[in-house]
Amino acid sequence: MKKLASLFLLAAVLVTPNAVNAEVLAEDFSSGLSAERWTVIQEPASGAPWNIEAPYGATGLRLSKQADNDASTDYSIVSAGIQSLFTFDGDFSAFVDFDLVTLPLSNRRGWSEALFTIVTEDDNVFQCLRFSSFERQYVEVWPIVGGASADATMTGKLGITREGQTVSGWIDRGSGPILVDSISDTWLLGPVNIRLWAAQVPGGAGKPRPSTALDVRFDNLSITAEEIIPGPPTLLPGDANRDGVVSADDFVSVQFHFGNVYLQPGGPGDANVDGMVSADDYGSVQLHFSDTSGTGGVPVPEPATLGLLAIGGLALLRRK
């Protein structure tokens, strides 16, 4: 495989699938946040809840909040964003446009951040971020200590690449990607999710987080990877027989499979996707009666959660 990092530096263009014989995923959020691709994450300040909008206009993702004075979260992180349900593996490059419409210098000693992050299955993270302190603005990659540099760029691209076990963060101000910093370690190997988010965090030594307004926008996410793995399938609540419509036939399915407990939720008769067929499933069919596929759904848990589900299922069996 050709070296992704070298390709960025020499060609100053995004990797093309033909160049690396890889898979490509592009997302401009023009169709909103697909329940099969994205999950929303947030830690709000009660005095100024986050707005998460997609699309914002024709395309793009907007994360915004008003200025607040919520003393209860002064020393906590307040954040909002989205994380992919899909994962990607092997060598990869991922870039996204950013527009920091409102990301002012902090009114306190904490930091405001716009972050582009990969997350491993073990919850290890690597972040390429643009942030603002009380004194100046920076771009850095984390967790590298000392990897920050002064940078007042308000629009451009943030990028993350992985080649072998080396993960690198990039910024593109319009003239091509520039390396911010890299880290090489095995704890960043394996399938990863992507996260787009904004946050306000406390500083060290008891310094409170900023309370200013934020308005951060992302668009044109592009991922080129050796393998892109879809997220878990989406199941329609109430659809006990999995035929794509909630109807009287689903009451029959609940009755026929009543008492079953599944290691993976969503088995036959499990209308509310909780891993067992009980009286609650009749209620789910009634609540969602006449719904069809495309009107909503819930993701099936990933295999990593099945051990916990199995333990829960055994406990339920013992209580029956």
Legacy VTK file of the C-alpha trace (Angstrom):
# vtk DataFile Version 3.0
C-alpha trace
ASCII
DATASET POLYDATA
POINTS 320 float
0.000 0.000 0.000
1.304 3.464 -0.823
2.182 5.613 2.140
-0.775 7.819 3.019
1.218 10.404 4.932
3.722 10.785 2.108
0.881 11.170 -0.371
-0.555 14.014 1.666
2.751 15.850 1.895
3.843 15.407 -1.718
0.539 15.751 -3.543
-1.311 17.904 -1.006
-4.582 16.276 -2.081
-6.914 13.780 -0.478
-6.106 10.143 -1.105
-8.123 8.701 -3.988
-9.505 5.167 -3.853
-7.604 4.213 -7.009
-4.344 5.348 -5.412
-4.713 3.065 -2.412
-7.214 0.441 -3.600
-9.409 1.336 -0.645
-13.012 2.048 0.253
-14.418 5.568 0.400
-17.186 7.114 2.488
-18.388 10.680 1.928
-20.870 12.547 4.157
-22.214 16.074 3.747
-25.205 15.631 6.114
-27.588 16.840 3.381
-30.024 14.078 4.397
-29.673 14.761 8.128
-28.203 12.399 10.692
-28.906 8.854 9.558
-29.845 6.597 12.490
-27.828 3.866 10.779
-24.652 5.980 10.634
-24.621 8.368 13.604
-25.405 8.633 17.283
-25.644 11.961 19.133
-23.485 12.617 22.217
-23.747 15.625 24.503
-23.048 16.947 27.977
-25.148 20.116 28.163
-25.017 23.149 30.390
-28.518 23.481 31.793
-28.484 27.238 31.260
-27.649 26.933 27.571
-28.604 23.655 25.884
-26.792 22.674 22.711
-28.340 22.906 19.265
-27.349 20.045 16.964
-28.541 20.737 13.430
-28.043 18.620 10.300
-28.321 19.648 7.636
-27.758 23.282 8.469
-28.994 24.887 5.281
-28.394 22.567 2.346
-25.491 20.629 3.874
-23.325 20.435 6.945
-23.519 19.861 10.692
-23.895 22.755 13.130
-23.083 22.522 16.859
-23.967 25.661 18.788
-24.830 27.017 22.235
-25.553 30.393 23.726
-23.463 32.025 26.423
-24.405 30.633 29.814
-23.803 31.142 33.499
-24.371 27.620 34.785
-22.256 27.422 37.942
-23.126 23.737 38.396
-21.029 22.869 35.326
-18.242 25.425 35.764
-15.751 22.632 36.480
-17.255 20.019 34.155
-16.951 19.487 30.420
-19.927 20.665 28.389
-19.928 19.232 24.880
-22.029 18.097 21.945
-21.429 16.190 18.758
-21.950 12.995 16.823
-20.120 9.680 16.659
-20.266 7.171 13.832
-21.916 3.801 14.236
-19.786 2.570 11.345
-16.092 1.827 11.866
-13.081 1.718 9.569
-9.846 -0.230 9.799
-6.379 -0.556 8.323
-4.537 2.444 6.917
-6.880 5.381 6.392
-7.232 9.092 5.837
-10.150 11.178 7.121
-10.689 14.879 6.464
-13.517 17.264 7.286
-14.217 20.930 6.536
-14.609 23.150 9.598
-15.950 26.660 10.053
-15.530 28.281 13.454
-18.270 30.869 13.165
-18.081 31.604 16.906
-15.114 30.276 18.889
-13.814 33.295 20.823
-10.951 33.556 23.255
-12.055 32.133 26.578
-13.651 34.466 29.097
-12.130 32.227 31.776
-9.004 30.088 32.059
-10.456 26.973 30.440
-10.633 26.091 26.728
-13.195 26.043 23.938
-12.559 23.316 21.388
-13.660 22.073 17.967
-12.560 18.473 17.701
-12.086 15.823 15.024
-11.524 12.512 16.808
-11.046 8.793 16.222
-12.149 6.391 18.956
-10.926 2.786 19.247
-12.961 -0.154 20.510
-11.175 0.280 23.873
-12.205 3.966 24.013
-8.697 5.229 23.288
-8.840 8.532 21.422
-6.697 10.559 19.062
-7.847 14.121 18.421
-6.924 16.762 15.903
-8.412 19.921 17.341
-8.513 23.670 17.015
-9.015 25.392 20.342
-9.081 28.744 22.036
-7.641 29.580 25.431
-7.772 32.748 27.516
-4.672 34.046 25.736
-4.501 32.693 22.199
-5.769 30.182 19.668
-4.081 26.868 18.866
-4.194 23.780 16.736
-2.888 20.536 18.211
-3.198 16.794 18.309
-3.916 15.008 21.558
-2.662 13.109 23.580
0.732 14.429 22.446
1.990 16.824 25.117
3.466 19.977 23.675
1.970 19.396 20.240
0.199 22.765 20.172
1.039 25.723 17.973
-0.493 29.165 17.656
-3.044 29.183 14.843
-5.841 31.657 14.198
-7.340 29.644 11.310
-11.132 29.869 11.476
-11.986 27.812 8.376
-10.242 24.944 6.624
-9.896 21.192 7.020
-8.894 18.979 9.908
-7.498 15.550 9.120
-6.384 12.304 10.702
-4.388 9.572 8.944
-3.119 6.194 10.040
-0.268 4.340 8.356
0.706 1.149 10.108
0.652 2.127 13.791
1.465 5.806 13.170
-1.465 8.187 13.541
-1.078 11.806 12.403
-3.111 14.981 12.695
-3.300 17.558 9.896
-4.658 21.005 9.192
-5.338 22.396 5.726
-5.730 26.180 5.528
-6.455 26.050 1.796
-3.023 25.330 0.354
-2.759 21.645 1.248
-2.523 19.528 4.422
0.191 20.456 6.925
1.318 17.950 9.541
0.546 19.028 13.103
2.069 16.039 14.903
2.123 12.229 15.003
2.124 9.410 17.498
3.117 5.781 16.921
1.723 3.138 19.240
-0.282 -0.084 19.172
-3.146 1.281 21.305
-4.453 3.180 18.275
-4.711 0.054 16.101
-7.896 -1.781 15.133
-11.313 -0.531 13.999
-12.139 3.078 14.908
-15.192 5.322 14.970
-15.127 8.968 13.952
-16.407 11.775 16.182
-17.193 15.409 15.334
-17.834 17.609 18.335
-17.365 20.872 20.183
-16.639 21.355 23.867
-15.826 23.781 26.656
-13.522 22.328 29.295
-12.010 23.512 32.595
-8.340 24.462 32.732
-5.865 23.002 35.165
-5.552 23.989 38.825
-9.258 24.613 39.327
-9.747 27.003 36.413
-13.415 27.046 35.305
-14.562 26.268 31.789
-15.486 29.068 29.360
-19.132 30.123 29.282
-19.106 31.962 25.953
-21.363 31.199 22.976
-20.076 28.646 20.444
-21.007 28.022 16.811
-18.978 25.295 15.089
-19.771 23.748 11.719
-18.500 20.667 9.905
-19.088 19.572 6.316
-17.776 17.303 3.564
-16.441 14.481 5.707
-14.340 12.167 3.548
-12.913 8.841 4.719
-10.648 6.626 2.605
-9.759 3.350 4.323
-8.716 -0.218 3.654
-12.002 -1.347 5.171
-15.211 0.476 6.119
-17.538 -1.581 8.309
-21.252 -0.634 8.449
-22.873 -0.018 11.803
-25.353 -2.420 13.384
-28.637 -2.907 11.509
-31.589 -0.775 12.502
-34.714 -2.508 13.763
-38.206 -1.033 13.668
-39.722 -0.855 17.189
-42.927 -2.898 17.366
-42.020 -5.022 14.341
-41.889 -8.336 16.190
-41.780 -10.498 13.050
-39.304 -8.223 11.178
-41.396 -7.816 8.023
-40.973 -4.034 7.898
-44.445 -3.053 9.111
-46.090 -3.087 12.553
-49.405 -4.917 12.191
-51.663 -7.474 13.869
-49.227 -10.171 12.749
-46.748 -8.810 15.300
-49.135 -9.558 18.182
-49.155 -13.156 16.928
-45.342 -13.211 16.833
-45.131 -11.978 20.425
-47.611 -14.620 21.552
-45.822 -17.421 19.693
-42.358 -16.529 21.053
-43.502 -15.403 24.515
-40.876 -16.116 27.182
-37.897 -16.323 24.827
-34.674 -14.620 25.929
-32.060 -13.705 23.288
-28.337 -13.092 23.559
-28.742 -10.408 20.886
-31.860 -8.190 21.186
-34.209 -8.153 18.220
-35.005 -11.834 17.932
-38.452 -13.068 16.791
-41.200 -11.622 19.000
-38.870 -9.073 20.659
-40.862 -6.027 19.538
-39.209 -3.523 21.914
-35.684 -4.853 21.243
-34.797 -5.471 24.894
-33.599 -9.063 24.501
-36.671 -10.905 25.832
-40.259 -11.498 24.759
-42.653 -10.338 27.472
-45.879 -8.420 28.003
-43.928 -5.223 27.263
-43.679 -6.335 23.639
-47.470 -6.256 23.249
-47.285 -2.633 24.388
-44.553 -1.879 21.836
-46.675 -3.293 19.004
-49.648 -1.209 20.113
-47.568 1.954 20.491
-45.991 1.683 17.039
-48.949 0.129 15.215
-48.884 0.933 11.455
-45.277 2.188 11.518
-43.155 1.040 8.592
-39.414 0.780 7.923
-37.933 4.234 7.404
-40.058 5.892 10.100
-37.577 5.125 12.854
-35.499 2.414 14.394
-33.001 1.449 17.038
-29.493 0.077 16.408
-28.784 -3.516 17.357
-26.005 -3.584 19.985
-22.517 -4.383 18.736
-21.047 -7.847 19.508
-18.896 -6.301 22.270
-22.039 -5.802 24.345
-23.374 -9.322 23.921
-21.573 -10.689 26.990
-23.473 -8.251 29.203
-26.713 -9.081 27.436
-26.124 -12.784 27.962
-25.599 -12.245 31.698
-28.782 -10.198 31.856
-30.661 -12.869 29.930
-29.539 -15.602 32.354
-30.690 -13.469 35.288
-34.085 -13.078 33.662
-34.333 -16.822 33.112
-33.578 -17.471 36.780
-36.363 -15.077 37.824
-38.978 -16.722 35.589
LINES 1 321
320 0 1 2 3 4 5 6 7 8 9 10 11 12 13 14 15 16 17 18 19 20 21 22 23 24 25 26 27 28 29 30 31 32 33 34 35 36 37 38 39 40 41 42 43 44 45 46 47 48 49 50 51 52 53 54 55 56 57 58 59 60 61 62 63 64 65 66 67 68 69 70 71 72 73 74 75 76 77 78 79 80 81 82 83 84 85 86 87 88 89 90 91 92 93 94 95 96 97 98 99 100 101 102 103 104 105 106 107 108 109 110 111 112 113 114 115 116 117 118 119 120 121 122 123 124 125 126 127 128 129 130 131 132 133 134 135 136 137 138 139 140 141 142 143 144 145 146 147 148 149 150 151 152 153 154 155 156 157 158 159 160 161 162 163 164 165 166 167 168 169 170 171 172 173 174 175 176 177 178 179 180 181 182 183 184 185 186 187 188 189 190 191 192 193 194 195 196 197 198 199 200 201 202 203 204 205 206 207 208 209 210 211 212 213 214 215 216 217 218 219 220 221 222 223 224 225 226 227 228 229 230 231 232 233 234 235 236 237 238 239 240 241 242 243 244 245 246 247 248 249 250 251 252 253 254 255 256 257 258 259 260 261 262 263 264 265 266 267 268 269 270 271 272 273 274 275 276 277 278 279 280 281 282 283 284 285 286 287 288 289 290 291 292 293 294 295 296 297 298 299 300 301 302 303 304 305 306 307 308 309 310 311 312 313 314 315 316 317 318 319
